[in-house]
């Protein structure tokens, strides 16, 4: 069956429409300034991939009416449910909270940031809000009927800061202009009897062009503000004047970079205005024109930094408008395509500093059009799309010099894509048509040296396209007496042979040499166990022919074979686990020959292998070398000598000279991470194609330049003991992003700093490095984690630094800085030490002076009492030393008392082990250290068996003694860096740092045996102690202590259920 997706009649009608539209543009061309060249980047007609932010991601509402990026790099959204600030990781929501400083109403319509950094928010019913991001405080301006200089109305729908710094406010009762210097509003109320005032009560938008002219959009026309007369000129639709605006209900205004002034209307489409003449040219919706505007209801018009003009409509989605041709490219919601626009009602648009476009919807949240997600083109199944495949599972690929791309799918047949004409033909099996494709599972496509098109299928054999028959010839035929000699209909690879013949790979039947002229197999090569020079394995995935005519054959289980047609012998390259100089695996999916470098590359199931033909040596690359997975599916050469490798987890670009990989997965715009065996092709133009179960990926390697945007990094949160510190507290007096220094007391020993790189293109792959200067010796390894936790930092002053890189590894060298001061305890402060020294010194000096004067007086009185007085002086000196020693004793007692109180708080009074309170303090530091050192942590949860029986039989005193003996054993079994604590009742927990699964099981078993062998006696009676033990390992069984403890507790319970006195390890599937 051959199916055409577009008819010639349809194309002819489209050409007529384009001709008429072009004629109209020619007649009115003097009103339109054309750009030079075509905007680079997004190509009109190309399928775009949109990312989405929804309520499920944290948006307070799916109705988003405005978006902007502030000077720090945060994205702000005005929604029906409040204002949201986004950092690429999470949202901070601003909603009305009665009785607290907050936004005055949740239903927000407009948001801007003025030149002084303040954020202005227009709300419906709540007036005008001003948020100061440096203090986190809201101010509110509302209408006061007794104050003529107050806001004209509390329903604010439009905001604009003019070139003089005034804030213009559009409301449901007219216009207000706010003077920041005086703090007063100048109002323009709607008066139906005043033709020079606002044309309507409701003002939709306010805009200022580059000349400084202010324009106002109302439902009764477009208005131009006249500053000299302080009034307005209105441009409304006049049915008798074809040059008037097409509809009076105006919503959008834009002066583009070429100086053209565009006006969007609700009901009249798009208008181009000649501002000198006051005339308009309209672009109206035409349902029969696929290249026209799809809806006359326009919400917004936006120009991006590349000069592309976008039109946002109420029901027709997003349009890319080409003023040169007068045509529109539509991007609409497709319920079967998760990467399409979220909703066809799109309302507002902006561009961030990295070039990503943000499109909001009244019903579909936020759409993000990131240029970095458009680097890969995709053909796949998208119903109602003109270039949709009939099945997405792509194996066969052939890209021809004339731009035709042939695509073979499993289940959908063969496709011929004419990319220039945007046309697709599908060839499928038709039981009623003997000339149709023999099977819909197409494995490979090949055009031979004579120009014939061959197709191998899985179940339909070899197919040859015959243009004279306008159909396919089949080999083998369905005739029971078929003479072709092809032993199977399950064929794989094709390659040219001498004299116009073909090499054919099969699934399980070896290698075939097929002669198309005789329509017969000339020779069949299969594995012979008795012949070491025969084919190593009969299932062939790929065949490549070198310049000497040798065949390099990728086999399913026999490694890589080299076939010499002259000698008809095979040389084998097989994996040898005892020889590192061998191919990585006997399962070879694809092979690529670099004749210039005399290198053969093999895609194997265990990694990428390189054979140096001159030396016969192998060099292998696996996950340890940077590959995302060791399952390699295909190989193609790029434009600059690099290799492109398809894998089971995306694509990898391999720079051969530096031996480094750069990996791309579905987060980078690929339709999926999995690719198919040997499903690759390099077009004559250098374009690369890779097929997988989710579609066909195509791209030009040289166009995948790294994203140059260097993301700023900001602080987004601060926690103490895993609890957020509120803004306005003693520790955090202002928002963390504007905080330069944080001061902590010595006992605030566990703190976490949150941060974010404000780069929103593929933000999940942003990388961070951080260090605490004065504590860390070097930067942390690059990580995607956006927080850092520190514990038990000594008193002192430190600087926390964090820097970020975007998804392509481009680092911003300028880090964010936060000074952290940790105060010493009062007895370790400089003033206390100084005071103590001064006090002791004063007592010493005072005593000496007093004794000196006394001794002098008595020496004058009696010479004979010198020795006695000298003795008194010595006695006084001793008293002084005793007093100083007594003072030191008091200081030591104070220190010991504090340590005793501390110990009582964190230790179990019965066993002397640490308690759960100390466990909560200990674990964050242990996790932080494990992340920095990439280490394991073992959680060993111990429960004494039949402990209630001990209490009931021997009394609670015996039970307490048993706990003490067990605790002593546990304490003596751990290292200095580990932790033993009483977890509760007869349960104990050991936290063993740097201990992974095998060692953890060994130590837990040794502990169980030691407890069982313990000679515990009470009142001369020996009491047998045993325990059930559950073990879990970080990060194997969990990333946080709650999960890990639950995993250990679950297997401990399982140990008790299965007989007690045993050790069980948590399973990966738990």
PECORMO-V647495 format. One record per backbone hydrogen bond with DSSP energy under -1.0 kcal/mol. CO is the residue of the C=O (numbers start at 0). NH is the residue of the N-H. E is the energy in kcal/mol with one decimal. If there is no record, write none. Layout:
co->CO nh->NH e->E
co->CO nh->NH e->E
This chain:
co->0 nh->427 e->-2.5
co->2 nh->425 e->-1.7
co->6 nh->10 e->-1.8
co->7 nh->11 e->-2.3
co->8 nh->12 e->-2.3
co->9 nh->13 e->-2.0
co->10 nh->14 e->-2.2
co->11 nh->15 e->-2.0
co->12 nh->16 e->-2.1
co->13 nh->17 e->-2.5
co->14 nh->18 e->-2.4
co->15 nh->19 e->-2.5
co->16 nh->20 e->-2.6
co->17 nh->21 e->-2.6
co->18 nh->22 e->-2.5
co->19 nh->23 e->-2.2
co->20 nh->24 e->-2.2
co->21 nh->25 e->-2.1
co->22 nh->26 e->-2.2
co->23 nh->27 e->-1.9
co->27 nh->30 e->-2.2
co->28 nh->31 e->-1.6
co->42 nh->45 e->-2.4
co->50 nh->367 e->-2.9
co->52 nh->365 e->-2.3
co->53 nh->58 e->-2.0
co->54 nh->57 e->-1.2
co->61 nh->364 e->-2.7
co->62 nh->79 e->-1.8
co->65 nh->77 e->-2.3
co->67 nh->75 e->-3.3
co->69 nh->72 e->-1.1
co->73 nh->69 e->-2.4
co->74 nh->85 e->-3.2
co->75 nh->67 e->-1.9
co->76 nh->83 e->-2.2
co->77 nh->64 e->-2.7
co->78 nh->81 e->-1.1
co->78 nh->107 e->-2.5
co->81 nh->78 e->-1.6
co->82 nh->93 e->-3.4
co->83 nh->76 e->-2.6
co->84 nh->91 e->-2.7
co->85 nh->74 e->-2.2
co->89 nh->86 e->-1.7
co->91 nh->84 e->-2.6
co->93 nh->82 e->-2.1
co->96 nh->99 e->-2.1
co->105 nh->81 e->-1.3
co->105 nh->107 e->-1.3
co->106 nh->123 e->-3.2
co->109 nh->121 e->-2.6
co->111 nh->119 e->-2.9
co->113 nh->116 e->-2.3
co->117 nh->113 e->-2.4
co->118 nh->130 e->-3.3
co->119 nh->111 e->-2.1
co->120 nh->128 e->-2.9
co->121 nh->108 e->-3.3
co->121 nh->109 e->-1.3
co->122 nh->155 e->-2.8
co->126 nh->122 e->-2.1
co->127 nh->140 e->-3.5
co->128 nh->120 e->-3.0
co->129 nh->138 e->-2.6
co->130 nh->118 e->-2.6
co->131 nh->134 e->-1.0
co->131 nh->135 e->-2.8
co->136 nh->131 e->-2.3
co->138 nh->129 e->-3.1
co->140 nh->127 e->-2.7
co->143 nh->146 e->-2.4
co->146 nh->149 e->-1.7
co->148 nh->184 e->-2.2
co->153 nh->126 e->-2.9
co->154 nh->171 e->-1.0
co->157 nh->169 e->-2.7
co->159 nh->167 e->-3.8
co->161 nh->164 e->-1.8
co->165 nh->161 e->-2.6
co->166 nh->177 e->-3.4
co->167 nh->159 e->-1.6
co->168 nh->175 e->-2.4
co->169 nh->156 e->-3.0
co->169 nh->157 e->-1.8
co->170 nh->202 e->-2.3
co->172 nh->189 e->-1.2
co->173 nh->170 e->-2.5
co->174 nh->187 e->-3.5
co->175 nh->168 e->-3.4
co->176 nh->185 e->-2.9
co->177 nh->166 e->-1.9
co->178 nh->182 e->-2.8
co->183 nh->178 e->-2.6
co->185 nh->176 e->-2.6
co->187 nh->174 e->-2.2
co->190 nh->193 e->-2.4
co->193 nh->196 e->-1.4
co->195 nh->231 e->-2.8
co->200 nh->173 e->-1.6
co->204 nh->216 e->-2.9
co->206 nh->214 e->-3.9
co->208 nh->211 e->-1.9
co->212 nh->208 e->-2.4
co->213 nh->224 e->-3.0
co->214 nh->206 e->-2.8
co->215 nh->222 e->-2.8
co->216 nh->203 e->-2.3
co->217 nh->220 e->-1.1
co->217 nh->249 e->-2.6
co->220 nh->217 e->-1.4
co->221 nh->234 e->-3.7
co->222 nh->215 e->-2.7
co->223 nh->232 e->-2.6
co->225 nh->229 e->-1.4
co->225 nh->230 e->-1.4
co->230 nh->225 e->-3.7
co->232 nh->223 e->-2.8
co->234 nh->221 e->-2.5
co->237 nh->240 e->-2.5
co->240 nh->243 e->-1.7
co->242 nh->279 e->-2.6
co->247 nh->220 e->-1.4
co->247 nh->249 e->-1.4
co->248 nh->265 e->-3.1
co->251 nh->263 e->-2.0
co->253 nh->261 e->-3.6
co->255 nh->258 e->-1.8
co->259 nh->255 e->-2.7
co->260 nh->272 e->-2.9
co->261 nh->253 e->-2.2
co->262 nh->270 e->-2.8
co->263 nh->250 e->-2.7
co->263 nh->251 e->-2.1
co->264 nh->297 e->-2.8
co->268 nh->264 e->-2.2
co->269 nh->282 e->-3.6
co->270 nh->262 e->-2.9
co->271 nh->280 e->-1.9
co->273 nh->277 e->-2.8
co->273 nh->278 e->-1.0
co->278 nh->273 e->-3.1
co->280 nh->271 e->-2.9
co->282 nh->269 e->-2.2
co->285 nh->288 e->-2.1
co->288 nh->291 e->-1.7
co->290 nh->327 e->-3.4
co->292 nh->285 e->-1.4
co->295 nh->266 e->-1.7
co->295 nh->268 e->-2.3
co->296 nh->313 e->-2.7
co->299 nh->311 e->-2.8
co->301 nh->309 e->-3.7
co->303 nh->306 e->-2.0
co->307 nh->303 e->-2.1
co->308 nh->320 e->-3.1
co->309 nh->301 e->-2.7
co->310 nh->318 e->-2.3
co->311 nh->298 e->-2.5
co->311 nh->299 e->-1.4
co->312 nh->345 e->-2.1
co->316 nh->312 e->-1.8
co->317 nh->330 e->-3.0
co->318 nh->310 e->-2.6
co->319 nh->328 e->-2.5
co->321 nh->325 e->-2.4
co->326 nh->321 e->-2.9
co->328 nh->319 e->-2.7
co->330 nh->317 e->-2.5
co->333 nh->336 e->-2.4
co->336 nh->339 e->-1.7
co->338 nh->49 e->-2.8
co->343 nh->316 e->-2.5
co->344 nh->361 e->-1.1
co->347 nh->359 e->-2.7
co->349 nh->357 e->-3.1
co->351 nh->354 e->-1.6
co->355 nh->351 e->-2.7
co->356 nh->368 e->-3.3
co->357 nh->349 e->-1.9
co->358 nh->366 e->-3.4
co->359 nh->346 e->-2.7
co->360 nh->63 e->-2.7
co->364 nh->360 e->-2.1
co->365 nh->52 e->-2.5
co->366 nh->358 e->-3.1
co->367 nh->50 e->-2.7
co->368 nh->356 e->-2.4
co->369 nh->372 e->-1.8
co->370 nh->373 e->-1.6
co->376 nh->697 e->-2.3
co->378 nh->695 e->-3.0
co->379 nh->388 e->-2.0
co->381 nh->384 e->-1.9
co->384 nh->387 e->-1.4
co->391 nh->393 e->-1.2
co->392 nh->409 e->-2.8
co->395 nh->407 e->-3.2
co->397 nh->405 e->-3.7
co->399 nh->402 e->-2.0
co->403 nh->399 e->-3.0
co->404 nh->416 e->-3.0
co->405 nh->397 e->-2.1
co->406 nh->414 e->-2.7
co->407 nh->394 e->-2.7
co->408 nh->441 e->-2.6
co->412 nh->408 e->-2.5
co->413 nh->426 e->-3.9
co->414 nh->406 e->-2.4
co->415 nh->424 e->-2.3
co->416 nh->404 e->-2.3
co->417 nh->422 e->-2.2
co->422 nh->417 e->-3.0
co->423 nh->4 e->-1.7
co->424 nh->415 e->-2.8
co->425 nh->2 e->-2.0
co->426 nh->413 e->-2.7
co->429 nh->432 e->-2.4
co->432 nh->435 e->-1.7
co->434 nh->471 e->-2.9
co->439 nh->412 e->-2.4
co->440 nh->457 e->-2.5
co->443 nh->455 e->-2.3
co->445 nh->453 e->-3.7
co->447 nh->450 e->-2.2
co->451 nh->447 e->-2.3
co->452 nh->464 e->-2.5
co->453 nh->445 e->-2.7
co->454 nh->462 e->-3.1
co->455 nh->442 e->-2.6
co->455 nh->443 e->-1.1
co->456 nh->458 e->-1.0
co->456 nh->490 e->-2.2
co->460 nh->456 e->-1.9
co->461 nh->474 e->-3.0
co->462 nh->454 e->-2.8
co->463 nh->472 e->-2.9
co->465 nh->469 e->-1.5
co->465 nh->470 e->-1.6
co->470 nh->465 e->-3.4
co->472 nh->463 e->-2.4
co->474 nh->461 e->-4.0
co->478 nh->481 e->-1.9
co->483 nh->520 e->-2.8
co->488 nh->458 e->-2.4
co->488 nh->460 e->-2.8
co->489 nh->506 e->-2.3
co->492 nh->504 e->-2.8
co->494 nh->502 e->-3.4
co->497 nh->500 e->-1.4
co->500 nh->496 e->-2.7
co->501 nh->513 e->-3.2
co->502 nh->494 e->-1.7
co->503 nh->511 e->-2.7
co->504 nh->491 e->-3.2
co->505 nh->539 e->-2.6
co->509 nh->505 e->-1.0
co->510 nh->524 e->-3.3
co->511 nh->503 e->-2.8
co->512 nh->521 e->-3.5
co->512 nh->522 e->-1.1
co->513 nh->501 e->-2.9
co->514 nh->518 e->-1.5
co->514 nh->519 e->-1.6
co->519 nh->514 e->-3.2
co->522 nh->512 e->-2.6
co->524 nh->510 e->-2.7
co->527 nh->530 e->-2.2
co->530 nh->533 e->-1.8
co->532 nh->569 e->-2.5
co->537 nh->509 e->-2.6
co->538 nh->555 e->-2.2
co->541 nh->553 e->-2.5
co->543 nh->551 e->-3.4
co->545 nh->548 e->-1.7
co->549 nh->545 e->-2.4
co->550 nh->562 e->-3.0
co->551 nh->543 e->-2.2
co->552 nh->560 e->-2.5
co->553 nh->540 e->-3.1
co->553 nh->541 e->-1.2
co->554 nh->587 e->-2.6
co->558 nh->554 e->-1.7
co->559 nh->572 e->-2.5
co->560 nh->552 e->-3.3
co->561 nh->570 e->-2.9
co->562 nh->550 e->-2.3
co->563 nh->567 e->-2.3
co->568 nh->563 e->-2.4
co->570 nh->561 e->-2.6
co->572 nh->559 e->-2.3
co->575 nh->578 e->-2.2
co->579 nh->581 e->-1.1
co->585 nh->558 e->-3.3
co->586 nh->604 e->-1.8
co->589 nh->602 e->-2.7
co->591 nh->600 e->-3.3
co->593 nh->598 e->-2.1
co->597 nh->612 e->-2.1
co->598 nh->593 e->-3.4
co->599 nh->610 e->-3.2
co->600 nh->591 e->-2.6
co->601 nh->608 e->-2.4
co->602 nh->588 e->-3.3
co->602 nh->589 e->-1.1
co->603 nh->631 e->-2.4
co->606 nh->603 e->-2.1
co->607 nh->620 e->-2.8
co->608 nh->601 e->-3.0
co->609 nh->618 e->-2.1
co->610 nh->599 e->-2.3
co->611 nh->615 e->-3.0
co->616 nh->611 e->-2.8
co->618 nh->609 e->-2.4
co->620 nh->607 e->-2.3
co->621 nh->624 e->-1.4
co->621 nh->626 e->-1.6
co->622 nh->625 e->-1.8
co->629 nh->631 e->-1.2
co->630 nh->647 e->-1.7
co->632 nh->677 e->-2.5
co->633 nh->645 e->-1.9
co->635 nh->643 e->-3.3
co->641 nh->637 e->-3.3
co->642 nh->653 e->-3.2
co->643 nh->635 e->-2.2
co->644 nh->651 e->-2.4
co->645 nh->632 e->-3.2
co->645 nh->633 e->-1.6
co->649 nh->646 e->-2.1
co->650 nh->663 e->-3.3
co->651 nh->644 e->-3.0
co->652 nh->661 e->-1.8
co->653 nh->642 e->-2.5
co->654 nh->658 e->-1.7
co->654 nh->659 e->-1.2
co->659 nh->654 e->-2.6
co->661 nh->652 e->-3.0
co->663 nh->650 e->-2.3
co->664 nh->667 e->-2.0
co->664 nh->669 e->-1.1
co->665 nh->668 e->-1.5
co->672 nh->649 e->-3.6
co->675 nh->678 e->-1.4
co->677 nh->679 e->-1.5
co->678 nh->690 e->-2.5
co->680 nh->688 e->-2.6
co->682 nh->685 e->-2.2
co->686 nh->682 e->-3.2
co->687 nh->698 e->-1.8
co->688 nh->680 e->-1.9
co->689 nh->696 e->-3.2
co->690 nh->675 e->-2.6
co->691 nh->393 e->-2.5
co->691 nh->694 e->-1.5
co->694 nh->691 e->-1.7
co->695 nh->378 e->-2.4
co->696 nh->689 e->-2.4
co->697 nh->376 e->-2.9
co->698 nh->687 e->-3.1
co->699 nh->702 e->-1.8
co->700 nh->703 e->-1.5
co->702 nh->704 e->-1.7
co->711 nh->757 e->-2.9
co->713 nh->755 e->-2.4
co->716 nh->753 e->-2.9
co->717 nh->724 e->-2.8
co->718 nh->751 e->-2.2
co->719 nh->722 e->-1.5
co->722 nh->719 e->-2.5
co->725 nh->728 e->-1.5
co->731 nh->727 e->-3.1
co->731 nh->728 e->-1.1
co->734 nh->737 e->-1.8
co->735 nh->738 e->-1.3
co->739 nh->818 e->-2.7
co->741 nh->820 e->-2.8
co->743 nh->822 e->-3.3
co->744 nh->747 e->-1.7
co->746 nh->748 e->-1.4
co->748 nh->791 e->-1.2
co->749 nh->720 e->-3.0
co->750 nh->789 e->-2.6
co->751 nh->718 e->-2.7
co->752 nh->787 e->-2.0
co->753 nh->715 e->-2.1
co->753 nh->716 e->-1.2
co->755 nh->713 e->-2.5
co->756 nh->758 e->-2.2
co->761 nh->764 e->-1.9
co->762 nh->765 e->-1.8
co->766 nh->804 e->-2.3
co->767 nh->782 e->-1.8
co->768 nh->802 e->-2.6
co->769 nh->779 e->-2.3
co->770 nh->800 e->-2.9
co->771 nh->774 e->-2.6
co->771 nh->775 e->-2.8
co->772 nh->798 e->-1.1
co->782 nh->767 e->-2.5
co->785 nh->754 e->-2.2
co->787 nh->752 e->-2.7
co->789 nh->750 e->-2.1
co->795 nh->821 e->-3.1
co->797 nh->819 e->-2.8
co->798 nh->772 e->-2.8
co->799 nh->817 e->-1.8
co->800 nh->770 e->-2.1
co->801 nh->815 e->-2.8
co->802 nh->768 e->-2.0
co->803 nh->811 e->-2.9
co->804 nh->766 e->-1.9
co->805 nh->808 e->-2.2
co->809 nh->805 e->-1.9
co->815 nh->801 e->-1.7
co->817 nh->799 e->-3.2
co->818 nh->741 e->-2.7
co->819 nh->797 e->-3.0
co->820 nh->743 e->-3.3
co->821 nh->795 e->-1.8
co->824 nh->827 e->-2.1
co->828 nh->832 e->-2.2
co->829 nh->833 e->-2.7
co->830 nh->834 e->-2.7
co->831 nh->835 e->-2.5
co->832 nh->836 e->-2.2
co->833 nh->837 e->-3.0
co->834 nh->838 e->-2.8
co->835 nh->839 e->-2.4
co->836 nh->840 e->-2.8
co->837 nh->841 e->-3.0
co->838 nh->842 e->-2.5
co->839 nh->843 e->-2.3
co->840 nh->844 e->-3.1
co->841 nh->845 e->-3.1
co->842 nh->846 e->-2.4
co->843 nh->847 e->-2.3
co->844 nh->848 e->-2.7
co->845 nh->849 e->-2.6
co->846 nh->850 e->-2.7
co->847 nh->851 e->-2.6
co->848 nh->852 e->-2.4
co->849 nh->853 e->-2.2
co->850 nh->854 e->-2.6
co->851 nh->855 e->-2.2
co->852 nh->856 e->-2.2
co->853 nh->857 e->-2.3
co->854 nh->858 e->-2.1
co->855 nh->859 e->-1.7
co->856 nh->860 e->-1.6
co->857 nh->861 e->-2.7
co->862 nh->865 e->-1.5
co->864 nh->868 e->-2.8
co->865 nh->869 e->-2.8
co->866 nh->870 e->-2.2
co->867 nh->871 e->-2.2
co->868 nh->872 e->-2.3
co->869 nh->873 e->-2.3
co->870 nh->874 e->-2.5
co->871 nh->875 e->-2.7
co->872 nh->876 e->-2.3
co->873 nh->877 e->-2.2
co->874 nh->878 e->-2.3
co->875 nh->879 e->-2.2
co->876 nh->880 e->-2.2
co->877 nh->881 e->-2.6
co->878 nh->882 e->-2.6
co->879 nh->883 e->-2.3
co->880 nh->884 e->-2.7
co->881 nh->885 e->-2.9
co->882 nh->886 e->-2.3
co->883 nh->887 e->-2.0
co->884 nh->888 e->-2.3
co->885 nh->889 e->-2.3
co->886 nh->890 e->-2.1
co->887 nh->891 e->-2.6
co->888 nh->892 e->-2.6
co->889 nh->893 e->-2.3
co->890 nh->894 e->-2.3
co->891 nh->895 e->-2.9
co->892 nh->896 e->-2.7
co->893 nh->897 e->-2.3
co->894 nh->898 e->-2.2
co->895 nh->899 e->-2.5
co->896 nh->900 e->-2.6
co->897 nh->901 e->-2.5
co->898 nh->902 e->-2.7
co->899 nh->903 e->-2.7
co->900 nh->904 e->-1.6
co->901 nh->905 e->-1.3
co->902 nh->906 e->-1.2
co->905 nh->914 e->-2.5
co->907 nh->911 e->-2.4
co->912 nh->907 e->-3.9
co->913 nh->981 e->-2.4
co->914 nh->918 e->-1.6
co->915 nh->919 e->-2.1
co->916 nh->920 e->-1.2
co->917 nh->921 e->-2.5
co->918 nh->922 e->-2.4
co->921 nh->925 e->-1.8
co->922 nh->926 e->-2.9
co->923 nh->927 e->-2.4
co->924 nh->928 e->-2.6
co->925 nh->929 e->-2.4
co->926 nh->930 e->-2.4
co->927 nh->931 e->-2.1
co->928 nh->932 e->-2.6
co->929 nh->934 e->-2.0
co->935 nh->993 e->-2.8
co->936 nh->1033 e->-3.0
co->937 nh->991 e->-2.6
co->938 nh->1031 e->-1.9
co->939 nh->989 e->-2.6
co->940 nh->1029 e->-2.6
co->941 nh->987 e->-2.8
co->942 nh->1027 e->-2.5
co->945 nh->949 e->-1.3
co->946 nh->950 e->-2.0
co->947 nh->951 e->-2.8
co->948 nh->952 e->-2.3
co->949 nh->953 e->-2.9
co->950 nh->954 e->-1.3
co->954 nh->958 e->-1.7
co->955 nh->959 e->-2.7
co->956 nh->960 e->-2.2
co->957 nh->961 e->-2.3
co->958 nh->962 e->-2.2
co->959 nh->963 e->-2.3
co->960 nh->964 e->-2.5
co->961 nh->965 e->-2.6
co->962 nh->966 e->-2.7
co->963 nh->967 e->-2.4
co->964 nh->968 e->-2.0
co->965 nh->969 e->-2.4
co->966 nh->970 e->-2.8
co->967 nh->971 e->-2.0
co->974 nh->977 e->-1.1
co->978 nh->990 e->-2.8
co->979 nh->913 e->-1.3
co->980 nh->988 e->-2.7
co->983 nh->986 e->-2.6
co->985 nh->943 e->-2.0
co->986 nh->982 e->-1.4
co->986 nh->983 e->-1.6
co->987 nh->941 e->-3.4
co->988 nh->980 e->-2.5
co->989 nh->939 e->-3.0
co->990 nh->978 e->-2.0
co->991 nh->937 e->-2.8
co->991 nh->994 e->-1.0
co->995 nh->999 e->-2.6
co->996 nh->1000 e->-2.4
co->997 nh->1001 e->-1.9
co->998 nh->1002 e->-2.7
co->999 nh->1003 e->-2.6
co->1000 nh->1004 e->-2.3
co->1001 nh->1005 e->-2.3
co->1002 nh->1006 e->-2.2
co->1003 nh->1007 e->-2.3
co->1004 nh->1008 e->-2.4
co->1005 nh->1009 e->-2.3
co->1006 nh->1010 e->-2.3
co->1007 nh->1011 e->-2.1
co->1008 nh->1012 e->-1.9
co->1013 nh->1015 e->-1.5
co->1015 nh->1022 e->-2.9
co->1017 nh->1020 e->-1.3
co->1020 nh->1017 e->-2.9
co->1025 nh->944 e->-2.5
co->1027 nh->942 e->-2.3
co->1028 nh->1063 e->-2.4
co->1029 nh->940 e->-2.9
co->1030 nh->1065 e->-3.0
co->1031 nh->938 e->-3.1
co->1032 nh->1036 e->-3.3
co->1033 nh->936 e->-1.6
co->1039 nh->1043 e->-2.3
co->1040 nh->1044 e->-2.8
co->1041 nh->1045 e->-2.1
co->1042 nh->1046 e->-2.4
co->1043 nh->1047 e->-2.4
co->1044 nh->1048 e->-2.8
co->1045 nh->1049 e->-2.7
co->1046 nh->1050 e->-1.9
co->1047 nh->1051 e->-2.0
co->1048 nh->1052 e->-2.5
co->1049 nh->1053 e->-1.8
co->1050 nh->1054 e->-2.2
co->1051 nh->1055 e->-2.2
co->1052 nh->1056 e->-2.5
co->1053 nh->1057 e->-1.7
co->1054 nh->1059 e->-2.4
co->1055 nh->1058 e->-1.5
co->1061 nh->1028 e->-2.7
co->1063 nh->1030 e->-2.2
co->1066 nh->1069 e->-1.3
